[in-house]
Amino acid sequence: MSEKLIQLRVEDNVKDKADEIFKAQGLTTQTAIKIFLTQVANTGESPFDNLFSSNKN
């Protein structure tokens, strides 16, 4: 299976806090992001679906 590299920048404190939370769950931040993206790809749904309204006429 082919893979693509995703790079992103976040503030240090955001990354550190997320790392702590994921570590307590037995995950790395990288694994948590992979799980998130896989879930979105498999379900076709995003946890952001209802956060933004669209003006479709």
All heavy atoms as TSV, in Angstrom:
chain	resi	resn	atom	element	x	y	z
A	1	MET	N	N	0.833	-1.167	0.000
A	1	MET	CA	C	0.000	0.000	0.000
A	1	MET	C	C	0.885	1.240	0.000
A	1	MET	O	O	1.823	1.354	0.772
A	1	MET	CB	C	-0.893	-0.011	1.248
A	1	MET	CG	C	-1.697	1.243	1.420
A	1	MET	SD	S	-2.594	1.404	2.974
A	1	MET	CE	C	-3.475	-0.117	3.076
A	2	SER	N	N	0.578	2.152	-0.866
A	2	SER	CA	C	1.320	3.396	-0.969
A	2	SER	C	C	0.871	4.361	0.123
A	2	SER	O	O	-0.297	4.365	0.515
A	2	SER	CB	C	1.061	4.008	-2.345
A	2	SER	OG	O	1.721	5.233	-2.458
A	3	GLU	N	N	1.795	5.149	0.615
A	3	GLU	CA	C	1.469	6.116	1.661
A	3	GLU	C	C	1.907	7.504	1.237
A	3	GLU	O	O	2.813	7.661	0.430
A	3	GLU	CB	C	2.161	5.756	2.983
A	3	GLU	CG	C	1.651	4.485	3.597
A	3	GLU	CD	C	2.243	4.230	4.974
A	3	GLU	OE1	O	3.213	4.921	5.358
A	3	GLU	OE2	O	1.751	3.336	5.657
A	4	LYS	N	N	1.246	8.513	1.785
A	4	LYS	CA	C	1.606	9.909	1.548
A	4	LYS	C	C	1.999	10.545	2.866
A	4	LYS	O	O	1.436	10.234	3.910
A	4	LYS	CB	C	0.418	10.673	0.970
A	4	LYS	CG	C	-0.020	10.137	-0.373
A	4	LYS	CD	C	-0.486	11.239	-1.236
A	4	LYS	CE	C	-0.874	10.648	-2.570
A	4	LYS	NZ	N	-0.537	11.479	-3.655
A	5	LEU	N	N	2.952	11.434	2.801
A	5	LEU	CA	C	3.416	12.156	3.971
A	5	LEU	C	C	2.567	13.413	4.151
A	5	LEU	O	O	2.343	14.165	3.205
A	5	LEU	CB	C	4.883	12.559	3.803
A	5	LEU	CG	C	5.480	13.436	4.888
A	5	LEU	CD1	C	5.532	12.672	6.218
A	5	LEU	CD2	C	6.867	13.902	4.482
A	6	ILE	N	N	2.087	13.618	5.375
A	6	ILE	CA	C	1.357	14.836	5.719
A	6	ILE	C	C	2.172	15.557	6.784
A	6	ILE	O	O	2.527	14.969	7.802
A	6	ILE	CB	C	-0.050	14.516	6.272
A	6	ILE	CG1	C	-0.889	13.821	5.217
A	6	ILE	CG2	C	-0.719	15.783	6.773
A	6	ILE	CD1	C	-2.246	13.367	5.731
A	7	GLN	N	N	2.449	16.808	6.541
A	7	GLN	CA	C	3.157	17.618	7.531
A	7	GLN	C	C	2.280	18.796	7.900
A	7	GLN	O	O	1.616	19.373	7.041
A	7	GLN	CB	C	4.480	18.137	6.978
A	7	GLN	CG	C	5.491	17.048	6.716
A	7	GLN	CD	C	6.794	17.613	6.183
A	7	GLN	OE1	O	6.801	18.437	5.286
A	7	GLN	NE2	N	7.894	17.142	6.744
A	8	LEU	N	N	2.283	19.155	9.183
A	8	LEU	CA	C	1.537	20.324	9.603
A	8	LEU	C	C	2.237	20.975	10.778
A	8	LEU	O	O	3.016	20.349	11.481
A	8	LEU	CB	C	0.094	19.969	9.967
A	8	LEU	CG	C	-0.099	18.973	11.107
A	8	LEU	CD1	C	-0.650	19.687	12.317
A	8	LEU	CD2	C	-1.038	17.884	10.647
A	9	ARG	N	N	1.933	22.228	10.964
A	9	ARG	CA	C	2.525	22.970	12.067
A	9	ARG	C	C	1.424	23.331	13.053
A	9	ARG	O	O	0.347	23.781	12.654
A	9	ARG	CB	C	3.201	24.246	11.567
A	9	ARG	CG	C	4.409	23.966	10.710
A	9	ARG	CD	C	5.112	25.275	10.352
A	9	ARG	NE	N	6.245	25.028	9.501
A	9	ARG	CZ	C	7.465	24.729	9.935
A	9	ARG	NH1	N	7.697	24.660	11.231
A	9	ARG	NH2	N	8.448	24.512	9.102
A	10	VAL	N	N	1.690	23.108	14.320
A	10	VAL	CA	C	0.798	23.513	15.391
A	10	VAL	C	C	1.650	24.136	16.492
A	10	VAL	O	O	2.850	23.889	16.575
A	10	VAL	CB	C	-0.033	22.336	15.961
A	10	VAL	CG1	C	-0.973	21.766	14.920
A	10	VAL	CG2	C	0.860	21.254	16.516
A	11	GLU	N	N	1.015	24.918	17.312
A	11	GLU	CA	C	1.736	25.554	18.417
A	11	GLU	C	C	2.265	24.480	19.365
A	11	GLU	O	O	1.645	23.435	19.542
A	11	GLU	CB	C	0.813	26.504	19.166
A	11	GLU	CG	C	0.391	27.696	18.330
A	11	GLU	CD	C	-0.544	28.620	19.076
A	11	GLU	OE1	O	-0.755	28.448	20.292
A	11	GLU	OE2	O	-1.086	29.522	18.417
A	12	ASP	N	N	3.416	24.755	19.963
A	12	ASP	CA	C	4.061	23.801	20.868
A	12	ASP	C	C	3.125	23.321	21.964
A	12	ASP	O	O	3.039	22.130	22.233
A	12	ASP	CB	C	5.301	24.431	21.528
A	12	ASP	CG	C	6.472	24.592	20.574
A	12	ASP	OD1	O	6.506	23.884	19.542
A	12	ASP	OD2	O	7.347	25.414	20.867
A	13	ASN	N	N	2.422	24.266	22.596
A	13	ASN	CA	C	1.568	23.867	23.720
A	13	ASN	C	C	0.407	22.974	23.282
A	13	ASN	O	O	0.010	22.072	24.011
A	13	ASN	CB	C	1.058	25.086	24.492
A	13	ASN	CG	C	0.141	25.975	23.673
A	13	ASN	OD1	O	0.275	26.097	22.461
A	13	ASN	ND2	N	-0.788	26.622	24.344
A	14	VAL	N	N	-0.115	23.194	22.085
A	14	VAL	CA	C	-1.201	22.346	21.567
A	14	VAL	C	C	-0.678	20.933	21.337
A	14	VAL	O	O	-1.304	19.950	21.747
A	14	VAL	CB	C	-1.783	22.938	20.263
A	14	VAL	CG1	C	-2.747	21.971	19.596
A	14	VAL	CG2	C	-2.470	24.266	20.551
A	15	LYS	N	N	0.478	20.815	20.700
A	15	LYS	CA	C	1.076	19.505	20.441
A	15	LYS	C	C	1.401	18.778	21.745
A	15	LYS	O	O	1.099	17.591	21.894
A	15	LYS	CB	C	2.353	19.673	19.604
A	15	LYS	CG	C	3.205	18.427	19.438
A	15	LYS	CD	C	2.768	17.548	18.324
A	15	LYS	CE	C	3.743	16.468	17.924
A	15	LYS	NZ	N	4.183	15.558	18.947
A	16	ASP	N	N	1.981	19.494	22.701
A	16	ASP	CA	C	2.355	18.879	23.974
A	16	ASP	C	C	1.134	18.366	24.735
A	16	ASP	O	O	1.141	17.251	25.263
A	16	ASP	CB	C	3.132	19.872	24.845
A	16	ASP	CG	C	4.500	20.217	24.264
A	16	ASP	OD1	O	4.988	19.477	23.383
A	16	ASP	OD2	O	5.075	21.234	24.703
A	17	LYS	N	N	0.070	19.162	24.775
A	17	LYS	CA	C	-1.150	18.735	25.467
A	17	LYS	C	C	-1.790	17.530	24.769
A	17	LYS	O	O	-2.243	16.588	25.418
A	17	LYS	CB	C	-2.144	19.890	25.557
A	17	LYS	CG	C	-1.736	20.955	26.543
A	17	LYS	CD	C	-2.736	22.103	26.547
A	17	LYS	CE	C	-2.286	23.215	27.475
A	17	LYS	NZ	N	-3.232	24.345	27.449
A	18	ALA	N	N	-1.843	17.578	23.437
A	18	ALA	CA	C	-2.407	16.454	22.683
A	18	ALA	C	C	-1.572	15.195	22.894
A	18	ALA	O	O	-2.125	14.106	23.089
A	18	ALA	CB	C	-2.495	16.799	21.198
A	19	ASP	N	N	-0.244	15.341	22.876
A	19	ASP	CA	C	0.641	14.196	23.114
A	19	ASP	C	C	0.344	13.545	24.459
A	19	ASP	O	O	0.278	12.318	24.561
A	19	ASP	CB	C	2.111	14.624	23.085
A	19	ASP	CG	C	2.647	14.905	21.697
A	19	ASP	OD1	O	2.006	14.519	20.700
A	19	ASP	OD2	O	3.727	15.529	21.613
A	20	GLU	N	N	0.141	14.359	25.487
A	20	GLU	CA	C	-0.153	13.834	26.825
A	20	GLU	C	C	-1.469	13.059	26.851
A	20	GLU	O	O	-1.558	11.974	27.427
A	20	GLU	CB	C	-0.237	14.982	27.837
A	20	GLU	CG	C	1.085	15.614	28.170
A	20	GLU	CD	C	0.932	16.782	29.131
A	20	GLU	OE1	O	-0.035	16.785	29.920
A	20	GLU	OE2	O	1.784	17.684	29.090
A	21	ILE	N	N	-2.481	13.611	26.225
A	21	ILE	CA	C	-3.799	12.960	26.201
A	21	ILE	C	C	-3.726	11.640	25.450
A	21	ILE	O	O	-4.219	10.612	25.915
A	21	ILE	CB	C	-4.851	13.898	25.579
A	21	ILE	CG1	C	-5.074	15.094	26.515
A	21	ILE	CG2	C	-6.150	13.158	25.300
A	21	ILE	CD1	C	-5.828	16.237	25.884
A	22	PHE	N	N	-3.110	11.647	24.275
A	22	PHE	CA	C	-3.006	10.417	23.484
A	22	PHE	C	C	-2.144	9.378	24.189
A	22	PHE	O	O	-2.459	8.186	24.162
A	22	PHE	CB	C	-2.481	10.701	22.080
A	22	PHE	CG	C	-3.420	11.521	21.240
A	22	PHE	CD1	C	-2.955	12.587	20.489
A	22	PHE	CD2	C	-4.776	11.224	21.184
A	22	PHE	CE1	C	-3.817	13.337	19.704
A	22	PHE	CE2	C	-5.651	11.967	20.404
A	22	PHE	CZ	C	-5.162	13.034	19.667
A	23	LYS	N	N	-1.075	9.813	24.839
A	23	LYS	CA	C	-0.209	8.881	25.567
A	23	LYS	C	C	-0.988	8.176	26.669
A	23	LYS	O	O	-0.833	6.963	26.864
A	23	LYS	CB	C	0.997	9.618	26.151
A	23	LYS	CG	C	1.974	8.701	26.842
A	23	LYS	CD	C	3.188	9.453	27.346
A	23	LYS	CE	C	4.155	8.486	28.022
A	23	LYS	NZ	N	5.352	9.179	28.517
A	24	ALA	N	N	-1.844	8.907	27.361
A	24	ALA	CA	C	-2.666	8.312	28.419
A	24	ALA	C	C	-3.630	7.266	27.853
A	24	ALA	O	O	-4.060	6.357	28.565
A	24	ALA	CB	C	-3.446	9.399	29.148
A	25	GLN	N	N	-3.933	7.383	26.573
A	25	GLN	CA	C	-4.822	6.430	25.894
A	25	GLN	C	C	-4.032	5.326	25.187
A	25	GLN	O	O	-4.608	4.491	24.497
A	25	GLN	CB	C	-5.700	7.165	24.874
A	25	GLN	CG	C	-6.621	8.177	25.513
A	25	GLN	CD	C	-7.338	9.033	24.491
A	25	GLN	OE1	O	-6.949	9.142	23.329
A	25	GLN	NE2	N	-8.413	9.663	24.935
A	26	GLY	N	N	-2.712	5.347	25.334
A	26	GLY	CA	C	-1.871	4.339	24.707
A	26	GLY	C	C	-1.602	4.599	23.240
A	26	GLY	O	O	-1.263	3.674	22.493
A	27	LEU	N	N	-1.737	5.853	22.820
A	27	LEU	CA	C	-1.551	6.211	21.418
A	27	LEU	C	C	-0.442	7.242	21.274
A	27	LEU	O	O	-0.118	7.953	22.222
A	27	LEU	CB	C	-2.836	6.842	20.851
A	27	LEU	CG	C	-4.100	5.998	20.846
A	27	LEU	CD1	C	-5.293	6.866	20.509
A	27	LEU	CD2	C	-3.975	4.860	19.850
A	28	THR	N	N	0.076	7.343	20.071
A	28	THR	CA	C	0.913	8.478	19.719
A	28	THR	C	C	0.028	9.453	18.953
A	28	THR	O	O	-1.038	9.080	18.445
A	28	THR	CB	C	2.095	8.065	18.815
A	28	THR	OG1	O	1.568	7.556	17.571
A	28	THR	CG2	C	2.974	7.013	19.487
A	29	THR	N	N	0.467	10.679	18.862
A	29	THR	CA	C	-0.294	11.664	18.087
A	29	THR	C	C	-0.384	11.219	16.631
A	29	THR	O	O	-1.434	11.345	15.998
A	29	THR	CB	C	0.346	13.057	18.218
A	29	THR	OG1	O	0.308	13.442	19.598
A	29	THR	CG2	C	-0.381	14.095	17.398
A	30	GLN	N	N	0.703	10.679	16.102
A	30	GLN	CA	C	0.696	10.196	14.717
A	30	GLN	C	C	-0.363	9.109	14.513
A	30	GLN	O	O	-1.123	9.143	13.547
A	30	GLN	CB	C	2.067	9.656	14.335
A	30	GLN	CG	C	2.127	9.120	12.920
A	30	GLN	CD	C	3.506	8.606	12.546
A	30	GLN	OE1	O	4.469	8.767	13.277
A	30	GLN	NE2	N	3.599	7.973	11.395
A	31	THR	N	N	-0.442	8.160	15.442
A	31	THR	CA	C	-1.439	7.095	15.332
A	31	THR	C	C	-2.848	7.657	15.452
A	31	THR	O	O	-3.750	7.249	14.717
A	31	THR	CB	C	-1.194	6.022	16.404
A	31	THR	OG1	O	0.115	5.482	16.209
A	31	THR	CG2	C	-2.214	4.913	16.329
A	32	ALA	N	N	-3.048	8.597	16.361
A	32	ALA	CA	C	-4.373	9.201	16.539
A	32	ALA	C	C	-4.831	9.909	15.264
A	32	ALA	O	O	-5.998	9.801	14.859
A	32	ALA	CB	C	-4.356	10.172	17.713
A	33	ILE	N	N	-3.913	10.615	14.608
A	33	ILE	CA	C	-4.257	11.287	13.355
A	33	ILE	C	C	-4.579	10.271	12.268
A	33	ILE	O	O	-5.537	10.442	11.497
A	33	ILE	CB	C	-3.122	12.242	12.928
A	33	ILE	CG1	C	-3.019	13.395	13.920
A	33	ILE	CG2	C	-3.340	12.761	11.504
A	33	ILE	CD1	C	-1.782	14.252	13.763
A	34	LYS	N	N	-3.819	9.183	12.202
A	34	LYS	CA	C	-4.108	8.124	11.219
A	34	LYS	C	C	-5.494	7.521	11.463
A	34	LYS	O	O	-6.250	7.269	10.519
A	34	LYS	CB	C	-3.056	7.017	11.288
A	34	LYS	CG	C	-1.746	7.369	10.639
A	34	LYS	CD	C	-0.802	6.169	10.693
A	34	LYS	CE	C	0.491	6.420	9.987
A	34	LYS	NZ	N	1.366	5.232	9.982
A	35	ILE	N	N	-5.832	7.280	12.731
A	35	ILE	CA	C	-7.152	6.729	13.067
A	35	ILE	C	C	-8.247	7.703	12.639
A	35	ILE	O	O	-9.254	7.310	12.049
A	35	ILE	CB	C	-7.247	6.411	14.575
A	35	ILE	CG1	C	-6.334	5.241	14.918
A	35	ILE	CG2	C	-8.690	6.129	14.990
A	35	ILE	CD1	C	-6.150	5.023	16.413
A	36	PHE	N	N	-8.060	8.980	12.937
A	36	PHE	CA	C	-9.031	10.010	12.548
A	36	PHE	C	C	-9.260	10.014	11.038
A	36	PHE	O	O	-10.394	9.951	10.566
A	36	PHE	CB	C	-8.544	11.378	13.028
A	36	PHE	CG	C	-9.315	12.527	12.467
A	36	PHE	CD1	C	-10.583	12.838	12.945
A	36	PHE	CD2	C	-8.786	13.307	11.457
A	36	PHE	CE1	C	-11.298	13.899	12.419
A	36	PHE	CE2	C	-9.495	14.374	10.927
A	36	PHE	CZ	C	-10.758	14.675	11.407
A	37	LEU	N	N	-8.180	10.078	10.272
A	37	LEU	CA	C	-8.305	10.131	8.815
A	37	LEU	C	C	-8.910	8.849	8.248
A	37	LEU	O	O	-9.726	8.897	7.319
A	37	LEU	CB	C	-6.937	10.399	8.185
A	37	LEU	CG	C	-6.336	11.779	8.450
A	37	LEU	CD1	C	-4.933	11.861	7.877
A	37	LEU	CD2	C	-7.215	12.879	7.897
A	38	THR	N	N	-8.540	7.706	8.811
A	38	THR	CA	C	-9.096	6.427	8.355
A	38	THR	C	C	-10.592	6.368	8.620
A	38	THR	O	O	-11.371	5.918	7.764
A	38	THR	CB	C	-8.381	5.254	9.052
A	38	THR	OG1	O	-6.988	5.317	8.724
A	38	THR	CG2	C	-8.936	3.915	8.609
A	39	GLN	N	N	-11.014	6.832	9.785
A	39	GLN	CA	C	-12.445	6.834	10.127
A	39	GLN	C	C	-13.233	7.726	9.167
A	39	GLN	O	O	-14.305	7.356	8.695
A	39	GLN	CB	C	-12.636	7.305	11.574
A	39	GLN	CG	C	-14.061	7.260	12.056
A	39	GLN	CD	C	-14.572	5.848	12.267
A	39	GLN	OE1	O	-13.833	4.873	12.219
A	39	GLN	NE2	N	-15.865	5.742	12.495
A	40	VAL	N	N	-12.706	8.895	8.869
A	40	VAL	CA	C	-13.374	9.798	7.928
A	40	VAL	C	C	-13.460	9.148	6.548
A	40	VAL	O	O	-14.504	9.153	5.899
A	40	VAL	CB	C	-12.650	11.164	7.864
A	40	VAL	CG1	C	-13.180	12.019	6.715
A	40	VAL	CG2	C	-12.779	11.901	9.191
A	41	ALA	N	N	-12.356	8.551	6.091
A	41	ALA	CA	C	-12.335	7.907	4.776
A	41	ALA	C	C	-13.296	6.728	4.712
A	41	ALA	O	O	-13.977	6.524	3.707
A	41	ALA	CB	C	-10.914	7.455	4.438
A	42	ASN	N	N	-13.380	5.940	5.787
A	42	ASN	CA	C	-14.227	4.744	5.789
A	42	ASN	C	C	-15.707	5.063	5.926
A	42	ASN	O	O	-16.545	4.344	5.378
A	42	ASN	CB	C	-13.805	3.794	6.899
A	42	ASN	CG	C	-12.492	3.102	6.620
A	42	ASN	OD1	O	-12.036	3.039	5.489
A	42	ASN	ND2	N	-11.863	2.587	7.652
A	43	THR	N	N	-16.051	6.113	6.645
A	43	THR	CA	C	-17.465	6.425	6.888
A	43	THR	C	C	-18.014	7.493	5.962
A	43	THR	O	O	-19.220	7.616	5.799
A	43	THR	CB	C	-17.696	6.897	8.338
A	43	THR	OG1	O	-17.028	8.151	8.528
A	43	THR	CG2	C	-17.226	5.867	9.348
A	44	GLY	N	N	-17.118	8.291	5.388
A	44	GLY	CA	C	-17.573	9.415	4.569
A	44	GLY	C	C	-18.113	10.550	5.415
A	44	GLY	O	O	-18.732	11.475	4.896
A	45	GLU	N	N	-17.903	10.474	6.712
A	45	GLU	CA	C	-18.393	11.500	7.620
A	45	GLU	C	C	-17.232	12.106	8.399
A	45	GLU	O	O	-16.235	11.442	8.660
A	45	GLU	CB	C	-19.399	10.908	8.606
A	45	GLU	CG	C	-20.640	10.372	7.931
A	45	GLU	CD	C	-21.617	9.756	8.916
A	45	GLU	OE1	O	-21.336	9.767	10.128
A	45	GLU	OE2	O	-22.647	9.258	8.462
A	46	SER	N	N	-17.416	13.360	8.759
A	46	SER	CA	C	-16.413	14.081	9.528
A	46	SER	C	C	-17.059	14.620	10.796
A	46	SER	O	O	-18.239	14.980	10.782
A	46	SER	CB	C	-15.878	15.250	8.686
A	46	SER	OG	O	-15.219	16.188	9.498
A	47	PRO	N	N	-16.317	14.684	11.896
A	47	PRO	CA	C	-16.894	15.281	13.096
A	47	PRO	C	C	-17.188	16.763	12.907
A	47	PRO	O	O	-17.837	17.378	13.732
A	47	PRO	CB	C	-15.821	15.059	14.167
A	47	PRO	CG	C	-14.573	14.789	13.441
A	47	PRO	CD	C	-14.956	14.215	12.117
A	48	PHE	N	N	-16.753	17.336	11.809
A	48	PHE	CA	C	-16.982	18.748	11.521
A	48	PHE	C	C	-18.208	18.976	10.636
A	48	PHE	O	O	-18.524	20.117	10.314
A	48	PHE	CB	C	-15.752	19.354	10.840
A	48	PHE	CG	C	-14.464	19.042	11.551
A	48	PHE	CD1	C	-13.477	18.318	10.918
A	48	PHE	CD2	C	-14.246	19.452	12.857
A	48	PHE	CE1	C	-12.279	18.021	11.563
A	48	PHE	CE2	C	-13.058	19.152	13.520
A	48	PHE	CZ	C	-12.085	18.442	12.874
A	49	ASP	N	N	-18.885	17.899	10.227
A	49	ASP	CA	C	-19.999	18.011	9.286
A	49	ASP	C	C	-21.045	19.037	9.708
A	49	ASP	O	O	-21.549	19.776	8.879
A	49	ASP	CB	C	-20.679	16.655	9.069
A	49	ASP	CG	C	-19.863	15.729	8.187
A	49	ASP	OD1	O	-18.913	16.196	7.529
A	49	ASP	OD2	O	-20.173	14.523	8.163
A	50	ASN	N	N	-21.404	19.077	10.969
A	50	ASN	CA	C	-22.479	19.968	11.413
A	50	ASN	C	C	-21.984	21.255	12.043
A	50	ASN	O	O	-22.778	22.041	12.550
A	50	ASN	CB	C	-23.378	19.218	12.405
A	50	ASN	CG	C	-24.075	18.055	11.729
A	50	ASN	OD1	O	-24.544	18.165	10.604
A	50	ASN	ND2	N	-24.126	16.930	12.410
A	51	LEU	N	N	-20.687	21.480	12.025
A	51	LEU	CA	C	-20.144	22.686	12.634
A	51	LEU	C	C	-20.251	23.900	11.729
A	51	LEU	O	O	-20.330	25.030	12.203
A	51	LEU	CB	C	-18.672	22.479	13.002
A	51	LEU	CG	C	-18.388	21.532	14.164
A	51	LEU	CD1	C	-16.887	21.440	14.389
A	51	LEU	CD2	C	-19.072	22.002	15.430
A	52	PHE	N	N	-20.221	23.668	10.451
A	52	PHE	CA	C	-20.217	24.793	9.505
A	52	PHE	C	C	-21.466	24.725	8.647
A	52	PHE	O	O	-21.761	23.719	8.023
A	52	PHE	CB	C	-18.968	24.712	8.609
A	52	PHE	CG	C	-17.683	24.611	9.390
A	52	PHE	CD1	C	-17.040	23.396	9.527
A	52	PHE	CD2	C	-17.145	25.719	10.006
A	52	PHE	CE1	C	-15.861	23.293	10.250
A	52	PHE	CE2	C	-15.968	25.636	10.736
A	52	PHE	CZ	C	-15.321	24.408	10.870
A	53	SER	N	N	-22.202	25.822	8.634
A	53	SER	CA	C	-23.397	25.839	7.799
A	53	SER	C	C	-22.995	26.294	6.400
A	53	SER	O	O	-22.082	27.081	6.215
A	53	SER	CB	C	-24.442	26.780	8.377
A	53	SER	OG	O	-23.949	28.099	8.439
A	54	SER	N	N	-23.708	25.782	5.437
A	54	SER	CA	C	-23.453	26.209	4.065
A	54	SER	C	C	-24.704	26.892	3.535
A	54	SER	O	O	-25.815	26.566	3.918
A	54	SER	CB	C	-23.075	25.025	3.175
A	54	SER	OG	O	-24.130	24.100	3.134
A	55	ASN	N	N	-24.507	27.819	2.668
A	55	ASN	CA	C	-25.627	28.549	2.077
A	55	ASN	C	C	-25.932	27.983	0.700
A	55	ASN	O	O	-25.661	28.597	-0.304
A	55	ASN	CB	C	-25.297	30.048	1.974
A	55	ASN	CG	C	-25.109	30.675	3.331
A	55	ASN	OD1	O	-25.802	30.320	4.271
A	55	ASN	ND2	N	-24.201	31.626	3.434
A	56	LYS	N	N	-26.478	26.791	0.690
A	56	LYS	CA	C	-26.820	26.149	-0.582
A	56	LYS	C	C	-28.223	26.583	-0.969
A	56	LYS	O	O	-29.172	26.433	-0.223
A	56	LYS	CB	C	-26.770	24.629	-0.455
A	56	LYS	CG	C	-25.382	24.113	-0.204
A	56	LYS	CD	C	-25.367	22.613	-0.084
A	56	LYS	CE	C	-23.992	22.112	0.212
A	56	LYS	NZ	N	-23.941	20.665	0.406
A	57	ASN	N	N	-28.346	27.160	-2.141
A	57	ASN	CA	C	-29.675	27.590	-2.636
A	57	ASN	C	C	-30.053	26.785	-3.833
A	57	ASN	O	O	-29.399	26.461	-4.676
A	57	ASN	CB	C	-29.659	29.079	-2.996
A	57	ASN	CG	C	-29.501	29.946	-1.751
A	57	ASN	OD1	O	-29.877	29.542	-0.657
A	57	ASN	ND2	N	-28.928	31.121	-1.938
